[in-house]
């Protein structure tokens, strides 16, 4: 038995409306979950794990959709702020710093090192973990209480030196 043209048209329009409604509901649910800021639960005697990797731009705006679609990496300002917050938070007892090869310059390395030293002034320890490191990564980690490198890890540390040529006249 064949369907009439009107019935086919109504089924097609109904199907399209149902799909659009489903997409709208999923989109609204995604936006609500992205903008909802639930407080994470932090127990007493917690260890905060922070990662130093990438270029660490000076500032990266908060983007609620970043967790779903990716986006700019962590910023230097955000990392330093986390050190400051952890310093005064009674629930955080130590920080584990995962230092990876990063594209930061010496200025940002010094700023991170100063933030670590400021956190250590609270009496709480900071531990660094490195699998591979160069001079800048070791410079950042040297502000920590202890540096842990696994047996297959590698550190290529030449030290800091300057070679200046002077010409007469």
Buried (B, 14 or more C-beta within 10 A) or exposed (E): EEEEEEEEEEEEEEEEEEEEEEEEEEEEEEEEEBEEEEEEEEEEEBEBEBBBBBBBBEEBEEEEEBEEEEEEBBBBBBBBEBBEEBBEBEEBBBBBBBBBBBEBEEEBBBBBBEBBEBBBEEEBBBBBBBBBBBBBBBBBBEBBEEBEBEEEEEBEEEEEEEEEEEEEE
